[in-house]
Amino acid sequence: MGRKYGKRFREFIGSKIEVQGAKAVKSFYAVNSVAYLNGRAPMQVEWHVSDKSGSVRYFNIIIEGINMLATERTEIAAMLARRKGDIAALTADLQQAG
């Protein structure tokens, strides 16, 4: 996962993220922002942030209405189904991904 998203976050180098506001939602905060990436139109980005683990961390990003947590869950579930529930095969494939 780190390799996959590490590549995506490289797109943000030299860009600007402007925080618009934040609000409490159940047990986390939703932080609304606009990302200004070089050579692209501004994008609405919502970060879900929690301190339940003992430190403040984001656990979900919604980019232009696309929920990355839900998308990942769906992708991983489909990969596991294609491997007939074989966790070892899924793990091996994920290590190669990115």
N, CA, C and O atoms as a MOPAC input file, in Angstrom:
PM7 MOZYME 1SCF
protein

 N      0.82500 1    -1.17800 1     0.00000 1
 C      0.00000 1     0.00000 1     0.00000 1
 C      0.87700 1     1.25200 1     0.00000 1
 O      0.58600 1     2.23200 1    -0.68600 1
 N      1.94500 1     1.19900 1     0.77700 1
 C      2.83000 1     2.35100 1     0.84300 1
 C      3.43700 1     2.69000 1    -0.51100 1
 O      3.53300 1     3.86200 1    -0.87800 1
 N      3.85600 1     1.64800 1    -1.26700 1
 C      4.42400 1     1.88900 1    -2.59800 1
 C      3.37700 1     2.48800 1    -3.53200 1
 O      3.65600 1     3.43000 1    -4.27400 1
 N      2.17400 1     1.93200 1    -3.48600 1
 C      1.10900 1     2.40000 1    -4.37200 1
 C      0.80400 1     3.87200 1    -4.12100 1
 O      0.76900 1     4.66900 1    -5.05800 1
 N      0.58600 1     4.23100 1    -2.87200 1
 C      0.22200 1     5.60300 1    -2.57200 1
 C      1.42400 1     6.52700 1    -2.54400 1
 O      1.28400 1     7.73100 1    -2.75800 1
 N      2.59500 1     5.98700 1    -2.28400 1
 C      3.80500 1     6.80000 1    -2.35900 1
 C      3.98400 1     7.37500 1    -3.74900 1
 O      4.35400 1     8.53900 1    -3.90300 1
 N      3.72200 1     6.55900 1    -4.76500 1
 C      3.80600 1     7.04300 1    -6.14400 1
 C      2.78700 1     8.15100 1    -6.39000 1
 O      3.09700 1     9.15300 1    -7.03500 1
 N      1.58700 1     7.97100 1    -5.88200 1
 C      0.54500 1     8.98300 1    -6.08300 1
 C      0.89100 1    10.28300 1    -5.37100 1
 O      0.64700 1    11.36400 1    -5.90800 1
 N      1.45100 1    10.19700 1    -4.17900 1
 C      1.76900 1    11.41100 1    -3.42600 1
 C      2.92300 1    12.19000 1    -4.05000 1
 O      3.08300 1    13.37900 1    -3.77200 1
 N      3.72900 1    11.53900 1    -4.88900 1
 C      4.78800 1    12.26700 1    -5.57900 1
 C      4.21000 1    13.34700 1    -6.49100 1
 O      4.86800 1    14.34600 1    -6.77800 1
 N      2.96500 1    13.13400 1    -6.94600 1
 C      2.29600 1    14.13500 1    -7.77900 1
 C      2.11600 1    15.45800 1    -7.03700 1
 O      1.94500 1    16.50500 1    -7.66200 1
 N      2.15500 1    15.41200 1    -5.70900 1
 C      1.92000 1    16.60700 1    -4.89900 1
 C      3.19000 1    17.44300 1    -4.69700 1
 O      3.11400 1    18.56200 1    -4.18900 1
 N      4.35000 1    16.91800 1    -5.08700 1
 C      5.59600 1    17.65900 1    -4.90400 1
 C      5.51000 1    18.97900 1    -5.66700 1
 O      5.18200 1    18.99900 1    -6.85400 1
 N      5.80400 1    20.07300 1    -4.98000 1
 C      5.76400 1    21.39200 1    -5.58100 1
 C      4.36600 1    21.97300 1    -5.68500 1
 O      4.18300 1    23.04800 1    -6.25700 1
 N      3.38700 1    21.28200 1    -5.14300 1
 C      2.00500 1    21.74500 1    -5.19200 1
 C      1.61400 1    22.37700 1    -3.86100 1
 O      2.41300 1    22.43400 1    -2.92600 1
 N      0.38300 1    22.84700 1    -3.79300 1
 C     -0.10100 1    23.49700 1    -2.58200 1
 C     -1.42900 1    22.87000 1    -2.18100 1
 O     -2.28000 1    22.59800 1    -3.02800 1
 N     -1.59600 1    22.64300 1    -0.88500 1
 C     -2.87200 1    22.18300 1    -0.34500 1
 C     -3.35900 1    23.25600 1     0.61400 1
 O     -2.66900 1    23.61900 1     1.56700 1
 N     -4.54500 1    23.75200 1     0.34900 1
 C     -5.12200 1    24.83600 1     1.13800 1
 C     -6.27900 1    24.27900 1     1.97200 1
 O     -7.28400 1    23.82300 1     1.42600 1
 N     -6.12800 1    24.32200 1     3.28900 1
 C     -7.18000 1    23.83100 1     4.18100 1
 C     -8.29800 1    24.87100 1     4.23500 1
 O     -8.05700 1    26.05500 1     4.47000 1
 N     -9.52300 1    24.40200 1     4.01300 1
 C    -10.69700 1    25.27400 1     3.97800 1
 C    -11.43600 1    25.26400 1     5.31400 1
 O    -12.08400 1    26.24600 1     5.67900 1
 N    -11.33700 1    24.15500 1     6.03700 1
 C    -12.02300 1    24.04100 1     7.31500 1
 C    -12.03800 1    22.60300 1     7.79100 1
 O    -11.59700 1    21.69600 1     7.08600 1
 N    -12.55400 1    22.40400 1     9.00500 1
 C    -12.63700 1    21.06700 1     9.58200 1
 C    -13.87500 1    20.99500 1    10.45900 1
 O    -14.31300 1    21.99600 1    11.02700 1
 N    -14.43200 1    19.78900 1    10.56000 1
 C    -15.57900 1    19.58800 1    11.43800 1
 C    -15.52200 1    18.20200 1    12.05400 1
 O    -15.03900 1    17.25100 1    11.44200 1
 N    -16.02400 1    18.10600 1    13.27800 1
 C    -16.09000 1    16.81500 1    13.96200 1
 C    -17.21200 1    15.98700 1    13.33900 1
 O    -18.31700 1    16.47900 1    13.11300 1
 N    -16.90000 1    14.71400 1    13.06500 1
 C    -17.87100 1    13.77300 1    12.51600 1
 C    -17.69900 1    12.46700 1    13.29400 1
 O    -16.69700 1    11.76900 1    13.13300 1
 N    -18.67300 1    12.14300 1    14.13200 1
 C    -18.58600 1    10.94400 1    14.97800 1
 C    -17.26900 1    10.94000 1    15.74700 1
 O    -17.04100 1    11.81200 1    16.58500 1
 N    -16.40000 1     9.96900 1    15.47000 1
 C    -15.15700 1     9.84000 1    16.24300 1
 C    -13.92900 1    10.36200 1    15.49300 1
 O    -12.79800 1    10.04200 1    15.86000 1
 N    -14.14600 1    11.16500 1    14.44300 1
 C    -13.02100 1    11.69100 1    13.68700 1
 C    -13.33000 1    13.10100 1    13.20500 1
 O    -14.42100 1    13.62500 1    13.43300 1
 N    -12.37000 1    13.69900 1    12.54700 1
 C    -12.54500 1    15.01700 1    11.95300 1
 C    -12.46700 1    14.90000 1    10.43600 1
 O    -11.65500 1    14.14600 1     9.90100 1
 N    -13.31400 1    15.64800 1     9.75600 1
 C    -13.26200 1    15.76400 1     8.30400 1
 C    -12.62700 1    17.11400 1     7.99700 1
 O    -13.16300 1    18.16300 1     8.35300 1
 N    -11.48300 1    17.07100 1     7.33300 1
 C    -10.75100 1    18.28200 1     6.98900 1
 C    -10.93700 1    18.52200 1     5.49300 1
 O    -10.51900 1    17.70800 1     4.67000 1
 N    -11.56000 1    19.63500 1     5.15000 1
 C    -11.79100 1    19.97600 1     3.74700 1
 C    -10.65900 1    20.84900 1     3.24000 1
 O    -10.21300 1    21.77900 1     3.91200 1
 N    -10.20300 1    20.52200 1     2.02800 1
 C     -9.10800 1    21.27100 1     1.44400 1
 C     -9.24400 1    21.32000 1    -0.07200 1
 O    -10.05700 1    20.61800 1    -0.67400 1
 N     -8.42700 1    22.16700 1    -0.65800 1
 C     -8.30700 1    22.23800 1    -2.11400 1
 C     -6.84500 1    21.97800 1    -2.43600 1
 O     -5.95800 1    22.62300 1    -1.87800 1
 N     -6.59100 1    21.02900 1    -3.34200 1
 C     -5.22800 1    20.72400 1    -3.77000 1
 C     -4.97600 1    21.40100 1    -5.11100 1
 O     -5.73200 1    21.22000 1    -6.06600 1
 N     -3.91700 1    22.17000 1    -5.16400 1
 C     -3.50800 1    22.84300 1    -6.38800 1
 C     -2.25800 1    22.12200 1    -6.89900 1
 O     -1.14200 1    22.43600 1    -6.48600 1
 N     -2.45300 1    21.15900 1    -7.79700 1
 C     -1.34600 1    20.40600 1    -8.36100 1
 C     -0.83800 1    21.10400 1    -9.61000 1
 O     -1.61200 1    21.69700 1   -10.36200 1
 N      0.43500 1    21.03200 1    -9.82000 1
 C      1.05100 1    21.68700 1   -10.97500 1
 C      0.43500 1    21.18800 1   -12.28000 1
 O      0.38500 1    19.98500 1   -12.53800 1
 N     -0.02900 1    22.12700 1   -13.09500 1
 C     -0.55600 1    21.78800 1   -14.40800 1
 C     -1.92700 1    21.14800 1   -14.41800 1
 O     -2.35300 1    20.64500 1   -15.45700 1
 N     -2.63300 1    21.14900 1   -13.30200 1
 C     -3.95500 1    20.52900 1   -13.22500 1
 C     -4.93600 1    21.48900 1   -12.57400 1
 O     -4.54700 1    22.41600 1   -11.86300 1
 N     -6.20800 1    21.25000 1   -12.82900 1
 C     -7.25500 1    22.05300 1   -12.19300 1
 C     -7.27000 1    21.75100 1   -10.68800 1
 O     -6.92700 1    20.63800 1   -10.29100 1
 N     -7.65500 1    22.70300 1    -9.85400 1
 C     -7.74800 1    22.46600 1    -8.41400 1
 C     -8.71300 1    21.30900 1    -8.11200 1
 O     -9.71400 1    21.12700 1    -8.80600 1
 N     -8.40000 1    20.54100 1    -7.07700 1
 C     -9.21900 1    19.39100 1    -6.69700 1
 C     -9.69400 1    19.53600 1    -5.26100 1
 O     -8.93800 1    19.97900 1    -4.39700 1
 N    -10.93600 1    19.16700 1    -5.00300 1
 C    -11.46800 1    19.10900 1    -3.64800 1
 C    -10.96400 1    17.82000 1    -2.99400 1
 O    -11.10600 1    16.73400 1    -3.55500 1
 N    -10.38100 1    17.95300 1    -1.81600 1
 C     -9.85800 1    16.79600 1    -1.08500 1
 C    -10.35900 1    16.87700 1     0.35500 1
 O    -10.18800 1    17.89300 1     1.02700 1
 N    -10.97500 1    15.79700 1     0.81500 1
 C    -11.41800 1    15.70300 1     2.21100 1
 C    -10.58500 1    14.62400 1     2.88300 1
 O    -10.48400 1    13.50100 1     2.38800 1
 N     -9.98900 1    14.97600 1     4.01800 1
 C     -9.14200 1    14.06500 1     4.79200 1
 C     -9.90100 1    13.65500 1     6.04100 1
 O    -10.44000 1    14.51700 1     6.73500 1
 N     -9.95800 1    12.38100 1     6.34400 1
 C    -10.55300 1    11.91200 1     7.59800 1
 C     -9.41600 1    11.62800 1     8.56000 1
 O     -8.52900 1    10.82200 1     8.27900 1
 N     -9.45700 1    12.30100 1     9.69600 1
 C     -8.35000 1    12.28600 1    10.65200 1
 C     -8.86200 1    11.84000 1    12.01900 1
 O     -9.93200 1    12.25700 1    12.46300 1
 N     -8.07800 1    10.98200 1    12.67700 1
 C     -8.46900 1    10.47300 1    13.99500 1
 C     -7.24500 1    10.37800 1    14.89600 1
 O     -6.11300 1    10.27500 1    14.42400 1
 N     -7.49700 1    10.41600 1    16.20800 1
 C     -6.42300 1    10.19600 1    17.17700 1
 C     -6.70000 1     8.95400 1    18.02400 1
 O     -6.11500 1     8.79400 1    19.09600 1
 N     -7.59000 1     8.07200 1    17.55200 1
 C     -7.94500 1     6.86400 1    18.30900 1
 C     -6.74700 1     5.95800 1    18.57200 1
 O     -6.73600 1     5.22000 1    19.55700 1
 N     -5.73500 1     6.00700 1    17.69900 1
 C     -4.56600 1     5.14000 1    17.85400 1
 C     -3.58200 1     5.69000 1    18.88200 1
 O     -2.59800 1     5.03100 1    19.21600 1
 N     -3.84300 1     6.89100 1    19.38300 1
 C     -2.92100 1     7.51500 1    20.32000 1
 C     -2.11100 1     8.62800 1    19.68000 1
 O     -1.49300 1     9.43400 1    20.37700 1
 N     -2.11500 1     8.67300 1    18.36000 1
 C     -1.48400 1     9.78500 1    17.64900 1
 C     -2.40600 1    10.18600 1    16.50100 1
 O     -3.20100 1     9.38000 1    16.01900 1
 N     -2.29100 1    11.42200 1    16.07700 1
 C     -3.16500 1    11.93400 1    15.02800 1
 C     -2.71400 1    11.36700 1    13.68200 1
 O     -1.55900 1    11.51500 1    13.28200 1
 N     -3.65600 1    10.71300 1    12.99200 1
 C     -3.35800 1    10.10300 1    11.69000 1
 C     -4.56100 1    10.22000 1    10.77300 1
 O     -5.70400 1    10.21300 1    11.23100 1
 N     -4.30500 1    10.32700 1     9.48500 1
 C     -5.43100 1    10.28800 1     8.55600 1
 C     -5.67700 1     8.83200 1     8.17500 1
 O     -4.73200 1     8.04800 1     8.07300 1
 N     -6.92600 1     8.47100 1     7.96700 1
 C     -7.26000 1     7.09400 1     7.62000 1
 C     -8.07600 1     6.98800 1     6.34600 1
 O     -8.36300 1     5.88300 1     5.88400 1
 N     -8.44900 1     8.11200 1     5.77600 1
 C     -9.20500 1     8.08500 1     4.53000 1
 C     -9.03300 1     9.42100 1     3.83100 1
 O     -8.87100 1    10.46200 1     4.46800 1
 N     -9.07000 1     9.36900 1     2.51400 1
 C     -9.02300 1    10.57200 1     1.69400 1
 C    -10.13700 1    10.44600 1     0.66200 1
 O    -10.30000 1     9.40400 1     0.02700 1
 N    -10.89200 1    11.51000 1     0.50700 1
 C    -11.92500 1    11.54500 1    -0.52400 1
 C    -11.49200 1    12.61700 1    -1.51800 1
 O    -11.47900 1    13.80700 1    -1.20100 1
 N    -11.13800 1    12.17900 1    -2.72400 1
 C    -10.63600 1    13.08500 1    -3.75400 1
 C    -11.71300 1    13.25900 1    -4.81400 1
 O    -12.08800 1    12.31100 1    -5.50400 1
 N    -12.20200 1    14.49200 1    -4.93000 1
 C    -13.24500 1    14.80400 1    -5.90800 1
 C    -14.40500 1    13.80500 1    -5.81700 1
 O    -14.92600 1    13.34500 1    -6.83400 1
 N    -14.79800 1    13.47900 1    -4.58200 1
 C    -15.93700 1    12.59500 1    -4.35200 1
 C    -15.62500 1    11.11100 1    -4.38300 1
 O    -16.51600 1    10.29600 1    -4.14800 1
 N    -14.38900 1    10.73900 1    -4.66600 1
 C    -14.00700 1     9.32200 1    -4.70800 1
 C    -13.40000 1     8.93600 1    -3.36700 1
 O    -12.34800 1     9.44400 1    -2.97900 1
 N    -14.07000 1     8.03900 1    -2.67000 1
 C    -13.66300 1     7.58700 1    -1.35100 1
 C    -12.57100 1     6.53000 1    -1.50500 1
 O    -12.84400 1     5.40500 1    -1.92200 1
 N    -11.34200 1     6.89300 1    -1.16900 1
 C    -10.20800 1     5.99400 1    -1.37700 1
 C    -10.25300 1     4.76500 1    -0.46900 1
 O     -9.83100 1     3.68600 1    -0.88400 1
 N    -10.75100 1     4.90200 1     0.74800 1
 C    -10.85600 1     3.75400 1     1.65300 1
 C    -11.82300 1     2.71800 1     1.09100 1
 O    -11.51000 1     1.52800 1     1.06200 1
 N    -12.98400 1     3.16200 1     0.65000 1
 C    -13.97900 1     2.24700 1     0.08000 1
 C    -13.45700 1     1.61400 1    -1.21100 1
 O    -13.67700 1     0.42900 1    -1.46200 1
 N    -12.76800 1     2.40600 1    -2.02000 1
 C    -12.21200 1     1.89200 1    -3.27300 1
 C    -11.19000 1     0.79800 1    -2.99800 1
 O    -11.21000 1    -0.24700 1    -3.64800 1
 N    -10.29700 1     1.03000 1    -2.04200 1
 C     -9.28300 1     0.02100 1    -1.69100 1
 C     -9.93100 1    -1.25500 1    -1.16500 1
 O     -9.52800 1    -2.35700 1    -1.53800 1
 N    -10.92000 1    -1.11000 1    -0.31200 1
 C    -11.60100 1    -2.29700 1     0.21800 1
 C    -12.19300 1    -3.13000 1    -0.89900 1
 O    -12.08100 1    -4.35600 1    -0.89200 1
 N    -12.82500 1    -2.46900 1    -1.86300 1
 C    -13.43000 1    -3.17000 1    -2.99500 1
 C    -12.35900 1    -3.86400 1    -3.83200 1
 O    -12.52700 1    -5.02000 1    -4.21900 1
 N    -11.26300 1    -3.16800 1    -4.11100 1
 C    -10.18400 1    -3.74400 1    -4.91400 1
 C     -9.55000 1    -4.95000 1    -4.22500 1
 O     -9.31100 1    -5.97400 1    -4.86500 1
 N     -9.27900 1    -4.83700 1    -2.93000 1
 C     -8.66200 1    -5.94100 1    -2.19000 1
 C     -9.62800 1    -7.13400 1    -2.12400 1
 O     -9.20600 1    -8.27900 1    -2.28800 1
 N    -10.90700 1    -6.87400 1    -1.88900 1
 C    -11.89800 1    -7.95900 1    -1.85000 1
 C    -11.95900 1    -8.68600 1    -3.19500 1
 O    -12.05400 1    -9.91300 1    -3.22800 1
 N    -11.90800 1    -7.95200 1    -4.28700 1
 C    -11.93800 1    -8.56500 1    -5.62000 1
 C    -10.67200 1    -9.38100 1    -5.86600 1
 O    -10.73700 1   -10.47100 1    -6.43300 1
 N     -9.53000 1    -8.86200 1    -5.44500 1
 C     -8.27500 1    -9.60100 1    -5.60700 1
 C     -8.30600 1   -10.89400 1    -4.80700 1
 O     -7.86600 1   -11.93700 1    -5.29100 1
 N     -8.82500 1   -10.83100 1    -3.58600 1
 C     -8.92200 1   -12.02000 1    -2.74300 1
 C     -9.88100 1   -13.03400 1    -3.35700 1
 O     -9.60600 1   -14.23400 1    -3.34000 1
 N    -10.98800 1   -12.57100 1    -3.89100 1
 C    -11.95800 1   -13.47100 1    -4.52500 1
 C    -11.32900 1   -14.17900 1    -5.72900 1
 O    -11.54500 1   -15.37500 1    -5.92200 1
 N    -10.55400 1   -13.45000 1    -6.53900 1
 C     -9.88500 1   -14.06500 1    -7.70500 1
 C     -8.89300 1   -15.14000 1    -7.28300 1
 O     -8.59700 1   -16.05500 1    -8.05200 1
 N     -8.38100 1   -15.03000 1    -6.06300 1
 C     -7.42000 1   -16.01400 1    -5.54400 1
 C     -8.10200 1   -17.04600 1    -4.65700 1
 O     -7.45000 1   -17.77400 1    -3.90900 1
 N     -9.42600 1   -17.09400 1    -4.75600 1
 C    -10.24900 1   -18.05800 1    -4.00800 1
 C     -9.96000 1   -18.03700 1    -2.51300 1
 O     -9.92800 1   -19.08300 1    -1.86500 1
 N     -9.74800 1   -16.83200 1    -1.96600 1
 C     -9.55900 1   -16.66700 1    -0.53900 1
 C     -8.16300 1   -16.96600 1    -0.03200 1
 O     -7.94600 1   -16.98500 1     1.17900 1
 N     -7.20700 1   -17.19900 1    -0.92500 1
 C     -5.83700 1   -17.53600 1    -0.54000 1
 C     -5.09200 1   -16.26300 1    -0.10800 1
 O     -4.62400 1   -15.48200 1    -0.93600 1
 N     -5.00100 1   -16.08400 1     1.21400 1
 C     -4.35900 1   -14.89000 1     1.77400 1
 C     -2.88200 1   -14.81700 1     1.38500 1
 O     -2.37500 1   -13.73500 1     1.08800 1
 N     -2.19300 1   -15.95300 1     1.38500 1
 C     -0.76700 1   -15.96300 1     1.02400 1
 C     -0.56700 1   -15.46800 1    -0.41000 1
 O      0.34900 1   -14.68800 1    -0.67200 1
 N     -1.40800 1   -15.91100 1    -1.33100 1
 C     -1.30600 1   -15.46500 1    -2.73300 1
 C     -1.60800 1   -13.97400 1    -2.83800 1
 O     -0.93700 1   -13.25100 1    -3.57400 1
 N     -2.61200 1   -13.51800 1    -2.10500 1
 C     -2.95800 1   -12.10000 1    -2.11200 1
 C     -1.78800 1   -11.26900 1    -1.57900 1
 O     -1.42300 1   -10.24900 1    -2.16400 1
 N     -1.21400 1   -11.70900 1    -0.47800 1
 C     -0.07900 1   -11.00300 1     0.12500 1
 C      1.09600 1   -10.93300 1    -0.83900 1
 O      1.72200 1    -9.88200 1    -0.97700 1
 N      1.39800 1   -12.03600 1    -1.50400 1
 C      2.49600 1   -12.05400 1    -2.47500 1
 C      2.23600 1   -11.07200 1    -3.61400 1
 O      3.13600 1   -10.34300 1    -4.03100 1
 N      1.01000 1   -11.05600 1    -4.11200 1
 C      0.65800 1   -10.13200 1    -5.19600 1
 C      0.74300 1    -8.68700 1    -4.73500 1
 O      1.21900 1    -7.83000 1    -5.48000 1
 N      0.28900 1    -8.40000 1    -3.51800 1
 C      0.34100 1    -7.03800 1    -3.01200 1
 C      1.78300 1    -6.55300 1    -2.84600 1
 O      2.07300 1    -5.37100 1    -3.03300 1
 N      2.67800 1    -7.47100 1    -2.49600 1
 C      4.08900 1    -7.09800 1    -2.36200 1
 C      4.69100 1    -6.71800 1    -3.70300 1
 O      5.62100 1    -5.91300 1    -3.76400 1
 N      4.16400 1    -7.29400 1    -4.77800 1
 C      4.64300 1    -6.97100 1    -6.11900 1
 C      3.97900 1    -5.72300 1    -6.68400 1
 O      4.50500 1    -5.09500 1    -7.60300 1
 N      2.81800 1    -5.36300 1    -6.13000 1
 C      2.04600 1    -4.22900 1    -6.65300 1
 C      2.71900 1    -2.90500 1    -6.33700 1
 O      3.64200 1    -2.82700 1    -5.52500 1
 N      2.23900 1    -1.88800 1    -6.98900 1
 C      2.73000 1    -0.54900 1    -6.68400 1
 C      3.40600 1    -0.02000 1    -7.85300 1
 O      3.90300 1     1.10500 1    -7.82300 1

